[in-house]
Amino acid sequence: MNLALYGVTLFLLTLSYFKDKNKTKKSLKKALKSFENILPQFLGVIVLVGVLLAVFNPETISKVIGNQSGWIGVLVSGIIGSVTLIPFPQPLYCWKTEQAICRLQPLYPPS
């Protein structure tokens, strides 16, 4: 099944390339940029799964979030999934004028 999907994708990409080379190159660059934006979250999930599999055996994980865990397993899975997708915190800078003003500053200020 996967091989068929890859074949169809490659065929359509080739067809698009011959129809309009510039649009195809532009769309591939856009797709790569989207992938680069998703990659940190994806790697975070992969690392978390790797650590969980290294620390716990599959039977323990299955008990906590498997079929027999019920709604508590769904809740635990949802919390773990949410935590993995939380962006890294940015530093909070505060200063005083007439009143305390706090605002989020980017981690790496633009140069």
Backbone as ProteinMPNN parsed JSONL, in Angstrom:
{"seq_chain_A": "MNLALYGVTLFLLTLSYFKDKNKTKKSLKKALKSFENILPQFLGVIVLVGVLLAVFNPETISKVIGNQSGWIGVLVSGIIGSVTLIPFPQPLYCWKTEQAICRLQPLYPPS", "coords_chain_A": {"N_chain_A": [[0.822, -1.194, 0.0], [1.908, 1.292, 0.882], [3.948, 1.576, -0.982], [2.492, 1.929, -3.324], [1.282, 4.412, -2.815], [3.564, 6.052, -2.658], [4.457, 5.751, -5.284], [2.311, 6.897, -6.782], [2.459, 9.502, -5.788], [5.041, 10.281, -6.64], [4.658, 10.09, -9.411], [2.665, 12.09, -9.821], [4.08, 14.316, -8.925], [6.142, 14.423, -10.816], [4.591, 14.863, -13.111], [3.534, 17.384, -12.465], [5.922, 18.831, -12.409], [6.726, 18.802, -15.117], [4.63, 20.194, -16.194], [4.651, 22.799, -15.005], [7.515, 24.073, -14.096], [8.518, 26.07, -12.347], [6.421, 26.574, -10.484], [6.262, 24.067, -9.282], [8.814, 23.799, -8.106], [8.661, 25.929, -6.33], [6.527, 25.112, -4.686], [7.629, 22.801, -3.562], [9.717, 23.927, -2.074], [8.184, 25.367, -0.251], [6.874, 23.272, 1.038], [9.073, 21.991, 2.225], [9.849, 23.98, 4.018], [7.606, 24.011, 5.696], [7.843, 21.448, 6.764], [10.252, 21.771, 8.162], [9.341, 23.496, 10.141], [7.614, 21.88, 11.581], [9.24, 19.876, 12.466], [10.744, 20.19, 15.027], [8.727, 19.721, 17.02], [7.917, 17.179, 16.282], [10.276, 15.706, 16.642], [10.511, 16.026, 19.393], [8.359, 14.484, 20.334], [9.183, 11.963, 19.41], [11.539, 11.618, 20.906], [10.459, 11.615, 23.512], [8.862, 9.29, 23.412], [10.875, 7.41, 22.964], [12.349, 7.639, 25.372], [10.371, 6.872, 27.221], [9.977, 4.207, 26.4], [12.468, 3.21, 27.004], [12.614, 3.461, 29.748], [10.28, 2.297, 30.848], [8.716, -0.939, 30.603], [6.973, -2.463, 27.799], [4.591, -3.703, 28.693], [3.875, -2.355, 31.05], [3.389, 0.233, 30.078], [1.248, -0.37, 28.412], [-0.644, -1.099, 30.331], [-1.13, 1.37, 31.56], [-1.949, 3.163, 29.489], [-3.339, 1.586, 27.721], [-5.844, -0.663, 26.264], [-7.281, -1.655, 28.496], [-7.205, 0.41, 30.321], [-9.193, 2.306, 30.325], [-11.11, 5.343, 30.782], [-9.293, 6.784, 32.257], [-6.834, 6.167, 31.134], [-7.151, 7.409, 28.665], [-7.228, 10.057, 29.513], [-4.653, 10.332, 30.704], [-3.067, 9.859, 28.417], [-3.851, 12.045, 26.847], [-2.913, 14.192, 28.405], [-0.134, 13.703, 28.416], [0.352, 13.89, 25.647], [-0.36, 16.563, 25.218], [1.551, 17.919, 26.752], [3.88, 17.307, 25.378], [3.678, 18.888, 23.133], [3.755, 21.5, 23.944], [5.109, 24.686, 23.519], [8.548, 25.718, 24.053], [9.248, 27.607, 26.981], [9.372, 31.167, 26.909], [11.65, 33.659, 28.027], [10.629, 35.832, 30.662], [10.549, 39.186, 30.928], [10.65, 41.874, 33.137], [10.133, 45.229, 34.038], [10.274, 48.313, 35.88], [8.254, 51.116, 35.733], [6.086, 53.661, 36.188], [4.351, 51.772, 37.024], [4.521, 48.211, 37.401], [5.499, 46.598, 34.536], [5.112, 43.885, 32.549], [6.198, 41.804, 29.965], [6.331, 39.446, 27.282], [9.353, 38.562, 25.812], [11.093, 37.788, 22.817], [13.019, 34.763, 22.65], [15.403, 34.791, 21.22], [16.343, 37.79, 20.358], [15.429, 39.829, 17.53], [17.937, 40.707, 15.15]], "CA_chain_A": [[0.0, 0.0, 0.0], [2.789, 2.45, 0.933], [4.662, 1.668, -2.249], [1.553, 2.488, -4.299], [1.144, 5.841, -2.509], [4.803, 6.704, -3.081], [4.466, 5.754, -6.745], [1.352, 7.901, -7.245], [3.021, 10.814, -5.436], [6.153, 10.549, -7.553], [4.081, 10.32, -10.738], [2.019, 13.402, -9.845], [5.133, 15.321, -8.805], [6.782, 14.501, -12.13], [3.615, 15.505, -13.998], [3.521, 18.8, -12.088], [7.202, 19.422, -12.806], [6.734, 19.026, -16.548], [3.607, 21.181, -16.526], [5.146, 24.122, -14.616], [8.695, 23.826, -13.267], [8.662, 27.084, -11.292], [5.42, 26.333, -9.439], [6.626, 22.835, -8.58], [9.954, 24.105, -7.238], [8.171, 26.811, -5.267], [5.724, 24.323, -3.749], [8.53, 21.912, -2.829], [10.39, 24.753, -1.072], [7.194, 25.66, 0.788], [6.668, 22.028, 1.782], [10.26, 21.783, 3.049], [9.78, 24.954, 5.109], [6.581, 23.51, 6.622], [8.43, 20.302, 7.444], [11.217, 22.298, 9.131], [8.609, 24.074, 11.258], [6.993, 20.799, 12.339], [10.282, 18.95, 12.904], [11.062, 20.188, 16.468], [7.673, 19.05, 17.78], [7.968, 15.768, 15.915], [11.43, 15.117, 17.324], [10.186, 15.975, 20.816], [7.498, 13.318, 20.552], [10.003, 10.766, 19.207], [12.435, 11.494, 22.061], [9.645, 11.214, 24.663], [8.5, 7.875, 23.238], [12.103, 6.636, 23.178], [12.659, 7.622, 26.807], [9.369, 6.031, 27.886], [10.244, 2.798, 26.096], [13.705, 2.808, 27.679], [12.401, 3.429, 31.199], [9.201, 1.357, 31.179], [8.537, -2.023, 29.645], [5.722, -2.284, 27.055], [3.425, -4.149, 29.46], [3.51, -1.267, 31.967], [2.795, 1.298, 29.261], [-0.052, -0.868, 27.972], [-1.572, -1.02, 31.469], [-1.457, 2.764, 31.864], [-2.681, 3.824, 28.399], [-3.84, 0.589, 26.784], [-7.287, -0.919, 26.169], [-7.901, -1.893, 29.798], [-7.052, 1.55, 31.223], [-10.442, 3.067, 30.348], [-11.054, 6.798, 30.577], [-8.076, 7.309, 32.887], [-5.795, 6.031, 30.124], [-7.365, 8.472, 27.679], [-6.828, 11.296, 30.175], [-3.186, 10.328, 30.813], [-2.534, 10.022, 27.059], [-4.097, 13.43, 26.438], [-1.999, 15.074, 29.142], [1.216, 13.475, 27.893], [0.394, 14.457, 24.305], [-0.386, 18.027, 25.315], [2.826, 18.385, 27.284], [4.928, 17.197, 24.356], [3.511, 19.907, 22.096], [3.849, 22.842, 24.509], [6.372, 25.306, 23.096], [9.473, 26.042, 25.123], [8.898, 28.919, 27.544], [10.225, 32.299, 26.604], [11.936, 34.382, 29.262], [9.735, 36.932, 30.978], [11.312, 40.326, 31.413], [9.821, 42.894, 33.764], [10.816, 46.426, 34.481], [9.374, 49.215, 36.582], [8.118, 52.529, 35.418], [5.156, 54.027, 37.251], [3.811, 50.499, 37.49], [5.28, 47.083, 36.854], [5.048, 46.173, 33.215], [5.741, 42.62, 32.162], [5.834, 41.334, 28.635], [7.161, 38.374, 26.764], [10.347, 38.946, 24.821], [11.556, 36.596, 22.113], [14.204, 34.133, 23.199], [16.5, 35.349, 20.442], [15.802, 39.024, 19.784], [15.847, 40.051, 16.134], [19.136, 41.542, 15.046]], "C_chain_A": [[0.871, 1.264, 0.0], [3.519, 2.661, -0.385], [3.766, 2.284, -3.324], [1.383, 3.991, -4.064], [2.388, 6.622, -2.917], [4.871, 6.8, -4.606], [3.527, 6.812, -7.317], [1.88, 9.302, -6.963], [4.147, 11.201, -6.385], [5.651, 10.842, -8.967], [3.464, 11.711, -10.824], [3.032, 14.536, -9.707], [5.857, 15.511, -10.134], [5.865, 15.199, -13.136], [3.555, 17.008, -13.73], [4.787, 19.498, -12.545], [7.225, 19.73, -14.303], [5.697, 20.058, -16.97], [4.085, 22.6, -16.212], [6.282, 23.943, -13.613], [8.789, 24.803, -12.104], [7.681, 26.871, -10.145], [5.78, 25.1, -8.614], [7.791, 23.085, -7.63], [9.519, 24.963, -6.057], [7.373, 26.025, -4.221], [6.586, 23.35, -2.949], [9.312, 22.68, -1.766], [9.453, 25.077, 0.083], [6.945, 24.429, 1.662], [7.851, 21.74, 2.701], [10.255, 22.731, 4.242], [8.745, 24.516, 6.148], [7.119, 22.334, 7.432], [9.435, 20.752, 8.497], [10.523, 22.898, 10.338], [7.998, 23.003, 12.156], [8.047, 19.915, 13.013], [10.602, 19.017, 14.4], [10.011, 19.485, 17.321], [7.701, 17.541, 17.522], [9.124, 15.065, 16.63], [11.202, 15.031, 18.833], [9.334, 14.766, 21.162], [8.312, 12.033, 20.415], [10.933, 10.541, 20.401], [11.644, 11.033, 23.285], [9.264, 9.74, 24.581], [9.726, 6.99, 23.47], [12.467, 6.526, 24.646], [11.663, 6.742, 27.554], [9.609, 4.546, 27.633], [11.522, 2.297, 26.767], [13.477, 2.64, 29.174], [11.371, 2.364, 31.596], [9.147, 0.24, 30.149], [7.172, -1.873, 28.961], [4.471, -2.718, 27.823], [2.945, -3.058, 30.42], [2.837, -0.136, 31.2], [1.409, 0.881, 28.798], [-1.075, -0.824, 29.098], [-2.045, 0.407, 31.704], [-2.293, 3.402, 30.76], [-3.248, 2.842, 27.377], [-5.346, 0.436, 26.829], [-7.964, -1.051, 27.528], [-7.853, -0.682, 30.728], [-8.297, 2.427, 31.296], [-10.234, 4.559, 30.147], [-9.835, 7.426, 31.232], [-6.905, 7.222, 31.9], [-5.908, 7.098, 29.045], [-6.909, 9.808, 28.248], [-5.301, 11.408, 30.273], [-2.549, 10.537, 29.435], [-2.706, 11.453, 26.566], [-3.158, 14.401, 27.118], [-0.573, 14.928, 28.608], [1.354, 14.073, 26.497], [0.408, 15.971, 24.314], [0.945, 18.572, 25.783], [3.917, 18.321, 26.222], [4.843, 18.286, 23.312], [3.514, 21.331, 22.643], [5.16, 23.458, 24.049], [7.246, 25.623, 24.296], [9.148, 27.425, 25.673], [9.905, 29.982, 27.131], [10.493, 33.043, 27.909], [11.009, 35.574, 29.433], [10.563, 38.055, 31.585], [10.346, 41.364, 31.983], [10.696, 44.092, 34.101], [9.797, 47.354, 35.128], [9.417, 50.594, 35.958], [7.214, 53.052, 36.517], [4.51, 52.783, 37.85], [4.633, 49.367, 36.861], [4.669, 46.666, 35.519], [5.828, 44.917, 32.858], [5.281, 42.276, 30.759], [6.808, 40.266, 28.179], [8.104, 38.93, 25.704], [10.762, 37.677, 24.086], [12.843, 36.061, 22.711], [15.46, 34.65, 22.505], [16.002, 36.625, 19.787], [16.287, 39.224, 18.356], [17.036, 40.991, 16.067], [19.019, 42.507, 13.889]], "O_chain_A": [[0.623, 2.193, -0.769], [3.684, 3.792, -0.843], [4.235, 3.073, -4.144], [1.344, 4.761, -5.023], [2.284, 7.724, -3.457], [5.296, 7.82, -5.148], [3.902, 7.544, -8.233], [1.762, 10.192, -7.806], [4.191, 12.329, -6.874], [6.162, 11.737, -9.639], [3.706, 12.436, -11.789], [2.86, 15.598, -10.305], [6.15, 16.64, -10.528], [6.32, 16.032, -13.92], [3.528, 17.809, -14.665], [4.736, 20.634, -13.017], [7.689, 20.795, -14.713], [5.865, 20.725, -17.991], [3.948, 23.501, -17.04], [6.046, 23.693, -12.431], [9.109, 24.399, -10.986], [8.053, 26.973, -8.976], [5.621, 25.093, -7.394], [7.766, 22.638, -6.483], [9.955, 24.749, -4.926], [7.526, 26.246, -3.02], [6.304, 23.098, -1.777], [9.55, 22.158, -0.677], [9.857, 25.066, 1.245], [6.822, 24.541, 2.882], [7.66, 21.294, 3.833], [10.613, 22.337, 5.352], [8.984, 24.638, 7.349], [6.88, 22.237, 8.635], [9.479, 20.197, 9.595], [11.048, 22.825, 11.449], [7.879, 23.203, 13.365], [7.762, 19.276, 14.026], [10.725, 17.958, 15.015], [10.353, 18.738, 18.238], [7.53, 16.738, 18.439], [8.962, 13.963, 17.156], [11.645, 14.08, 19.478], [9.568, 14.102, 22.172], [8.151, 11.112, 21.216], [11.099, 9.409, 20.856], [12.101, 10.157, 24.019], [9.338, 9.023, 25.579], [9.623, 5.938, 24.102], [12.848, 5.455, 25.118], [12.052, 5.957, 28.419], [9.464, 3.725, 28.538], [11.648, 1.109, 27.065], [14.084, 1.77, 29.8], [11.571, 1.625, 32.56], [9.483, 0.434, 28.981], [6.293, -1.209, 29.51], [3.398, -2.151, 27.617], [1.741, -2.86, 30.582], [1.815, 0.39, 31.641], [0.488, 1.698, 28.793], [-2.249, -0.544, 28.855], [-3.215, 0.637, 32.01], [-3.253, 4.113, 31.055], [-3.603, 3.246, 26.27], [-6.049, 1.294, 27.363], [-9.1, -0.608, 27.698], [-8.409, -0.739, 31.825], [-8.443, 3.211, 32.233], [-9.318, 4.99, 29.447], [-9.387, 8.492, 30.808], [-6.075, 8.13, 31.851], [-4.903, 7.625, 28.569], [-6.276, 10.601, 27.551], [-4.729, 12.453, 29.962], [-1.597, 11.307, 29.302], [-1.805, 12.009, 25.937], [-2.659, 15.332, 26.486], [0.11, 15.925, 28.377], [2.369, 14.7, 26.194], [1.104, 16.596, 23.513], [1.42, 19.582, 25.264], [4.785, 19.192, 26.173], [5.843, 18.587, 22.66], [3.298, 22.279, 21.886], [6.214, 22.833, 24.171], [6.755, 25.779, 25.414], [8.807, 28.326, 24.907], [11.106, 29.733, 27.02], [9.644, 33.052, 28.801], [10.651, 36.242, 28.463], [11.196, 37.886, 32.627], [9.334, 41.683, 31.358], [11.877, 43.942, 34.414], [8.592, 47.19, 34.937], [10.483, 51.152, 35.696], [7.547, 52.9, 37.693], [4.168, 52.752, 39.032], [5.355, 49.585, 35.889], [3.468, 46.417, 35.415], [7.059, 44.908, 32.87], [4.11, 42.44, 30.417], [7.951, 40.198, 28.632], [7.691, 39.676, 24.816], [10.778, 36.599, 24.68], [13.663, 36.824, 23.221], [16.469, 34.914, 23.159], [15.313, 36.565, 18.769], [17.405, 38.844, 18.007], [17.13, 41.951, 16.832], [19.935, 43.293, 13.645]]}, "name": "protein", "num_of_chains": 1, "seq": "MNLALYGVTLFLLTLSYFKDKNKTKKSLKKALKSFENILPQFLGVIVLVGVLLAVFNPETISKVIGNQSGWIGVLVSGIIGSVTLIPFPQPLYCWKTEQAICRLQPLYPPS"}
